[in-house]
Amino acid sequence: DWSSDVCSSDLSGGSFPGGGMVPAPASSAASLGKSAQDIAARVRPGVVIINTALQYNSERAAGTGMVINSSGLVLTNNHVIDDSTSMTVTVPAMGKTYPATVLGYDKTGDIALIRLQGASGLATVPIGNSASVKDGAAVVALGNAGGQNAITVAAGQVTALNQTITASEEASSTSSETLHGVIQTNADIVAGDSGGPLAGPGGVIGMDTAGNDAGSQEQAVGFAIPVNTALAVARQIAAGRASSVVAIGYPPFLGIFVGTGSDSSPQDQAQQGQQQYGSGGSPGCSASNAGLTAPSAIAPVPSGVLVDGTICGGPAAQAGLTAPPVR
């Protein structure tokens, strides 16, 4: 099986704004209005659309984020930004799009903090307090449903608190995560809503994270990370404090396409690749792993990893690392 060894240091956030730039949960209940329309109208200006590129395998992904600081700090899910090699964030309320950097993330809690480059004067979402949420409370979920580059609204109620779930991404059933203490709702949270707000009359109480994509015969079941939990992680990231679960910046990025298999020999890896994909291939850098195949000339070593190519503009390509020649 051919895979790519990529994580992007180019998205690292550099200097950190400090934990004081992340708001605390509301100490007293705000009043955004009683109707779903009123609540959505107050929250929507601070909701953004996140588009990521996974350049190494020619894929793109979309999600949602919440502006929590007017200078461009955005709270979202880790799975929204995971494996991205470039990222832009559109602020529909302003009609502007910004490049974004990753400040840090918590994989176990599925929380990430990103920063929009060159942003200022952004509207922020009104923060509530998830500790005061009651079962049966009316809520609305906002997000980039279906990745359609538009913010939609789904109304519902809180149906359970402090739930434990195991969620998996649609495109990768082998990748899953167990989340604890989440809020359950019958608001219809779907793919693309991830990272968006779950809000009630008192403000944002959670971050949309998972849903069951209910069919016509099923009641919607969605889940949100409590906003108090998400803000605590964001505050730690903004302060630049790593821990056993919180990573600062983005993982190191080598930027190579490699052949992997059951045998440690590069020659055998190449043979397996030729059997699967045929001979040929192209040396040098590539923007995608589409069409890459095993080269015919392999270094005479008994073990190692066969480098099939490098990602154009990545650290490996800049260092002069190339794939073996193709004959």
C-alpha positions in Angstrom: 0.0 0.0 0.0 1.4 3.4 -1.0 0.9 6.2 1.5 2.1 9.8 2.1 4.1 10.9 5.1 2.7 14.4 5.6 1.8 16.8 8.3 2.2 20.5 7.8 4.7 22.7 9.7 3.8 25.4 7.3 0.5 25.8 9.2 2.2 26.3 12.6 1.0 29.4 14.2 4.3 30.9 15.3 4.0 33.3 18.3 1.1 32.8 20.7 -1.5 35.4 21.7 -1.7 34.3 25.4 -4.5 32.6 27.3 -6.1 35.9 28.2 -7.2 36.3 24.5 -9.6 33.4 24.9 -12.9 34.4 26.6 -14.2 32.6 29.7 -17.6 31.1 29.9 -20.4 33.6 30.7 -20.9 34.2 34.4 -24.5 35.2 33.9 -27.0 34.2 31.3 -27.3 36.5 28.3 -30.5 36.9 26.4 -30.2 36.3 22.7 -34.0 35.9 22.3 -36.3 33.0 22.6 -36.9 32.0 19.0 -34.5 29.9 16.9 -34.4 32.8 14.4 -33.4 35.3 17.1 -30.7 33.1 18.5 -29.3 32.3 15.1 -29.2 36.0 14.1 -27.1 36.9 17.1 -24.7 34.0 16.7 -24.3 33.8 12.9 -21.9 36.8 12.4 -19.2 35.0 14.4 -19.5 31.7 12.4 -16.9 31.0 9.7 -16.4 28.5 7.0 -13.2 26.5 7.0 -11.9 24.9 3.7 -8.8 22.7 3.9 -6.7 21.1 1.2 -5.1 17.7 1.6 -2.7 18.2 -1.3 -0.8 15.0 -0.9 -3.9 12.9 -1.9 -5.8 15.4 -4.0 -8.6 15.8 -1.5 -10.4 18.8 0.0 -12.4 19.1 3.1 -14.8 21.6 4.7 -16.0 22.5 8.1 -17.0 25.3 10.4 -15.5 27.4 13.1 -16.4 30.0 15.8 -14.6 33.3 16.1 -13.8 33.8 19.8 -11.5 36.8 19.5 -11.9 39.8 17.1 -8.3 39.6 16.0 -8.9 36.2 14.4 -8.8 33.3 16.9 -11.2 30.6 15.8 -12.3 27.5 17.7 -13.0 24.3 15.7 -12.7 20.5 15.8 -9.4 18.8 15.4 -10.8 16.6 12.8 -11.7 19.6 10.7 -8.0 20.6 10.4 -6.4 17.2 10.7 -3.9 16.4 7.9 -4.5 19.7 6.1 -1.7 21.1 4.1 -3.3 24.5 3.5 -6.3 26.2 4.9 -8.6 29.2 4.2 -11.3 30.6 6.3 -14.2 32.6 4.9 -16.1 35.0 7.2 -19.6 35.3 5.5 -20.6 38.2 7.6 -17.8 40.3 6.1 -17.5 38.6 2.7 -13.7 38.1 3.3 -11.5 35.0 3.1 -8.3 34.7 5.1 -5.4 32.2 5.1 -5.2 30.4 8.5 -2.6 28.8 10.7 -2.9 26.1 13.3 -2.0 27.2 16.8 -2.6 23.8 18.4 -4.9 20.9 19.0 -6.1 18.2 21.3 -6.8 15.0 19.4 -8.3 13.2 22.3 -10.8 15.9 22.9 -11.2 16.8 19.2 -10.5 20.5 19.8 -8.3 22.9 17.8 -7.5 26.6 17.8 -6.6 28.3 14.6 -5.7 31.9 13.8 -6.7 34.0 10.7 -3.8 35.8 9.2 -4.2 39.6 9.0 -7.7 39.6 10.5 -9.1 42.3 12.8 -12.4 43.7 13.8 -14.2 40.3 13.5 -17.6 39.7 15.1 -17.4 37.0 17.8 -19.9 34.4 18.9 -21.7 35.2 22.2 -20.3 32.7 24.7 -22.7 31.0 27.1 -22.0 28.5 29.9 -22.3 24.8 29.3 -22.4 24.1 33.1 -25.8 25.6 33.3 -27.4 23.7 30.4 -30.5 21.7 31.2 -32.0 18.7 29.5 -34.8 19.8 27.2 -33.4 23.3 26.6 -34.1 24.8 23.2 -31.0 25.0 21.0 -29.9 25.8 17.4 -26.9 24.3 15.6 -25.2 26.5 13.0 -22.7 25.2 10.4 -21.5 24.7 6.9 -23.8 21.7 6.4 -22.7 19.4 3.6 -19.7 21.7 2.9 -21.9 23.9 0.7 -20.1 27.1 1.7 -23.2 28.5 3.4 -24.2 28.7 7.0 -27.4 26.8 7.8 -29.5 26.6 11.0 -31.0 23.5 12.6 -33.3 23.9 15.6 -33.9 21.3 18.3 -33.6 20.6 22.0 -30.9 19.2 24.4 -31.9 15.5 24.8 -29.1 14.3 27.1 -26.1 15.6 29.0 -22.7 14.1 29.8 -22.7 11.5 27.1 -19.8 9.3 25.9 -19.7 8.5 22.2 -17.4 6.9 19.7 -17.4 8.9 16.5 -15.8 8.1 13.1 -15.3 10.2 10.0 -17.4 9.3 6.9 -14.4 8.8 4.7 -12.4 6.7 7.1 -14.3 4.1 9.1 -11.1 2.9 10.6 -10.4 6.3 12.2 -12.5 6.9 15.3 -12.4 8.8 18.6 -14.1 8.4 22.0 -15.4 11.6 23.5 -16.7 12.1 27.0 -19.1 14.6 28.6 -20.7 15.7 25.3 -24.1 17.3 24.9 -26.7 15.3 22.9 -29.3 17.1 20.8 -32.0 16.3 18.3 -30.9 19.3 16.2 -29.8 17.9 12.8 -26.0 18.1 12.9 -24.5 16.8 9.7 -21.1 16.6 8.0 -19.7 20.1 7.5 -21.3 21.4 10.7 -18.3 20.2 12.7 -16.7 23.1 14.7 -19.9 25.2 14.5 -21.8 26.5 17.5 -24.7 24.9 19.4 -26.4 27.8 21.0 -29.3 28.6 23.3 -30.9 31.8 24.6 -27.9 32.3 26.9 -25.3 32.0 24.2 -23.1 29.3 22.7 -23.1 26.2 24.9 -21.3 23.7 22.7 -19.3 23.0 19.6 -21.0 20.8 17.0 -18.9 17.6 16.6 -20.8 14.6 15.4 -24.2 13.5 14.0 -26.0 10.4 12.7 -27.1 11.9 9.3 -30.7 10.9 10.1 -32.7 9.5 7.3 -36.4 10.4 6.6 -37.5 7.7 9.1 -35.1 8.6 11.9 -34.9 11.3 14.4 -31.7 13.4 14.3 -29.1 12.8 16.9 -26.3 15.2 17.2 -23.5 15.8 19.7 -21.5 18.8 20.8 -18.5 19.3 23.0 -19.4 21.6 25.9 -18.1 25.1 25.3 -16.5 25.3 28.7 -14.3 22.3 27.8 -13.4 23.7 24.4 -12.5 27.1 25.8 -10.3 25.6 28.5 -8.3 23.7 25.8 -8.2 26.8 23.6 -6.9 28.9 26.5 -4.0 26.4 27.1 -3.2 26.4 23.4 -3.2 30.2 23.2 -0.8 30.3 26.1 1.5 27.9 24.2 1.4 25.3 26.9 1.7 21.8 25.6 0.7 18.7 27.7 0.2 15.0 27.3 -2.9 15.6 25.2 -2.5 19.2 23.9 0.0 19.7 21.1 1.3 23.2 20.2 1.6 24.1 16.5 1.3 21.3 14.0 3.2 18.0 13.8 6.5 18.0 11.9 6.2 17.8 8.1 8.7 15.9 6.0 6.6 15.8 2.8 7.5 12.6 1.1 5.5 9.9 -0.7 6.6 6.5 0.5 6.0 2.8 -0.2 4.9 0.7 2.7 4.3 -3.0 2.9 4.9 -6.2 4.9 8.6 -6.3 3.9 11.2 -3.9 5.2 13.2 -4.2 2.0 12.8 -1.2 -0.4 13.3 -3.5 -3.3 10.3 -5.7 -2.2 8.3 -2.5 -1.5 9.0 -1.5 -5.1 8.0 -4.9 -6.4 4.8 -4.8 -4.4 4.1 -1.3 -5.8 4.7 -2.4 -9.4 2.4 -5.4 -8.9 -0.3 -3.1 -7.7 0.2 0.0 -9.9 2.5 -1.1 -12.8 5.9 0.3 -13.7 6.7 3.8 -14.6 6.1 6.7 -12.3 7.8 10.1 -12.2 10.7 11.3 -10.1 10.9 14.6 -8.4 8.2 16.5 -6.7 4.5 16.1 -7.1 1.4 17.9 -5.8 -0.5 14.7 -5.5 0.0 11.0 -5.0 -2.4 10.3 -7.9 -0.6 8.1 -10.5 2.6 7.7 -8.6 4.2 4.3 -9.2 7.3 2.4 -8.1 10.5 3.5 -9.9 12.8 0.8 -11.4 16.0 2.0 -9.8 16.2 1.3 -6.1 19.1 1.9 -3.7 21.0 -1.3 -2.9 20.1 -1.5 0.8 18.6 -4.5 2.7 16.0 -2.4 4.6 14.5 1.0 4.7 11.6 3.0 3.2 11.3 3.5 -0.5 10.8 7.3 -1.3 8.6 7.4 -4.4 8.4 11.2 -4.6 8.4 14.5 -2.7 5.7 17.1 -2.2 6.5 20.2 -4.2 7.4 23.0 -1.9 7.7 20.7 1.1 10.8 20.5 3.4 12.1 17.3 1.7 11.9 18.8 -1.8 13.6 22.0 -0.6 16.4 19.9 0.9 17.0 18.3 -2.4 15.5 14.9 -1.6 14.2 13.2 -4.8 12.7 9.9 -5.8 14.9 7.3 -7.6 15.0 7.7 -11.4 12.5 6.0 -13.6 13.7 4.0 -16.6 
